[in-house]
Amino acid sequence: MAAITPNPAPSLDMRLSSSRRLPAALAVAVTAALVVSRFGAADPTTWLLETVWVMAGLPLVILLRNRFPLSGLLCVLLAAHALVLIVGGHYTYAEVPAGDWVRDWLGWDRNPYDRFGHLVQGFVPAILVRELLVRTSPLRGSRWLPVLTVCACLAFSAVFEMLEWLAAVTGGEAADAFLGTQGDVWDTQWDMFCALIGAVCALLVLSRVHDRALTRLGLERPAGRPRAEAETQAVRVSP
């Protein structure tokens, strides 16, 4: 009787190939959505201002895919965030049909899609910042990791609000669709608060999932640090 041998473990090349299929598929989907969203956009200027982040971020991720590959979880979140921006750019945030439906259903006075957009603006960057800090700094496992992650997300939100202010100053009435305040004098404060809530929720819900996603790709150590060096350092500091 022939001996039954266990199936060999997947090779490193097979794992890397599998891990790259998802980012490639997401990149194609986001690019297609971006192109389609340009046709029939409610305001071409607003479309450009809202989607410029996608136009800048997607090529950057592609160029760095070999040197600094992102976890699958982060890739999915970035793609989802890109789609939120693309939809907001196509319709303008105050006119997104799904937001109108929620507004009418709940009896609210304004389209809430921009609030949702700023919630996502905190939720997704929180995982992005967390991944960068875990892989490039000694903060992995530190109590300061979530604190600094939330601070970075709030800083990004503040910068975005200043960019909106700059657009309002330079563009005048032409920037009204981009601002999307809908008559709310506290819109800036609400936007930053939504980003704060999104960042905190992301860390509470996804931190452990994110750690497993990094481990599956062998990215639990800071990028560029050899395993042997990390183990040697651990021996030196251990009692």
N, C-alpha and C positions, 0 to 999 in steps of 0.2 A: 504494500500500500504506500502510495506516495505521501511523503510528509507534507503537512499543510503549514505553509509559512505565512506569517502575518504580513499584511500589506505594508510596504515601506512607508515611512512618514513622508509627507510632501516635502520636496526639496525647497531650498531657499528661492530658487528661480521661480518655481510654481507659485509660492506664496506671494512673491513680489508681483508676478503677473496678475494674479487674482486681485491683489490690493489696488492695482492700477486701473482695472476695468471700470470700477465705480466712478472714480474721479473723471475718467475720460467720457463716460456716458453722461455724467452731470454737466460737464463742460459743453458737450454738444447740445444738450437740452436747453441750457441757459443761453447759449449763443443763438439758437433758433428762436427762443422766446423774445430775445432782445431785438432781433431783426424784424420779427412779425409785429412787435409792439410799436415800431416806428410808423408803420402804415396806419393812417387814420388816427394818429395821436391827437388828443384834444388841443394841446398847446405844444408845438415843437420845442419851444424854449424850455418849458417845464420838463418835457421828456428828456432833454439833454441834461439838464441840471440834476434830475433825479437818477438817471441811469449812468452818469459819468463814473460813479463808484464801481459799477459793474464793468464798464469799459476799461477802467484802470486795474481793478483787482483781478479779473479773470486772466489777462495775459501774464500778470505777475505770478499767479499761482502756477500757471503752465510753465513759465520759464524756470521756476524754482522746484519743479516737481521731482527732479532727481536729487538735487542737493538738499532740499528740505521738504520731503513729502509730508502731506498733512494726513491726519487720522481720518478714517472713513466717516466717523461721526461729525467731525468738523466740516468735511466736504459736503455732507448732506445739509448741514445747517447753513453753510455759506450759499449753497444753491437755493435753498428756501428763502433766505434773505434777499438774494438777487431777484427772485421772482416777485417778492413783495415790492421791491423798488421798481421793477419793470411795470407791474400793474399800476402802481401809483403814478409813474411817469406817463403811462398811456392815457389814463383817464383824468389825471390830477387827483390828489388825495381827497379833495372835498367832493369829488363826483364819482368815486368808485361805486358801481352798482351794488356790490355786496354790502358796502357801508350804508348805502341808502336803505337797503332792506332791513338791516339791523336797527337803524335809526327809527324807521317806521314801526317796526315790530315792538321795540321797547319804549316808543313814545318820546325819544330824545329830541333835542333841538338841533343837533349837528351830526354830520357824518363822522363816525368814530374810526374810520380807517386810518387816519393819521395817528391817532392814539395807539392803534395796533401796530403801526409802522415803527413808532418810537419804542414800544415795548420790545419789538423784535430787535431794534437798534441796540438795546441793552442785552438781550438774551443771547444773541449770536456772538457779538464781540466778546462777551464774557468767556465763552469757550475758546475763542481765538486767543485772547490774552492769556488765559490759563495755560493753553498748550505752549505758547511761546515762553512763558515763564518757567514751566516745568522742564522744558527741553533745553533752555539756554541759561538758566540761573540756578543757584543752590536752594531755591525756595520750595522744591518738591517736599511735601510733607510738613511744611512750615505753617504755623498759624497765620502768618502774614500773607500767605498766598491768596486766600479769598479776599482779604481786606484790600490788598494792592490791585487785585483784579477788578473789584467794584470801583475803586478810585480811578483806574484807567478808563473804565467804561463811562464814568461820569465826566471825565476830562474830554473824551471823544464827543460825548453829547454836547458839552459846552462849546467845543470848537465848531460843531455842526450848527449850533444856534448862532454863533458869531458869523458863520458863512451865510446863513439866512439873513442876518442883519445887513451884511455887506451887499447881498443881492438886492435887498429892499432899498438901500441907499443909492445904489448905482442903477438899478432897473426901474425904480419908481413903481407905477401901477402895473407894469409888465411883469413884475415879480410877485404879484398877489397870488397867482395860482400856485407858485412854488412855496410861498409861505404857508398858505392853507390855514390861516388863523380862524377863519369863519366867524370873525367878530369877537373872539375871546381874547380879552386883554391879558389873561394869564396863560396864554397858549405856550409861551416859552417855558414857564415853570412847570406846566403840565407835561410838556415833552420830556424835560429832564427827569421828572419824577417817574414817568413811565419807563424811561431807560433804566433808572435805578431799580425799579421793581423787576424789570426783565432780567437784569444782571443777577440780582439776588436769587430769583427763582431758578435761573439756569444753574447756578452753583449748588443750590439745594437739591435739585432734581437730577442733574446730569453728572455731578463730579465723579461718582463711582463708575458710571457707565463710560465716562471719558477716560478714566484710568485704565479700564479694561481694553478700550479701543487702542490706547497707546501701547499697552503691553502686547496686544496681538500683532502689532507691527514692529515690535522690538524697539519702540521709541520711548521706553520708560526712563532712559538716561538722557542727559543733556546732549543735544546734537553735536556730533563730531568727537565725542569722548569715547575712546575705546573701552571695551568691557574690561580688559586686563588692567587698565589704568584705574578704572572705577573700583575693581576688587582690591587692588593694591592700596588705594586710598582708604578703603573701608578697614583693611587690616591694620593700617597705621593708626587710625583713630580709635579702634576698638580697645577696651581695657585688657 
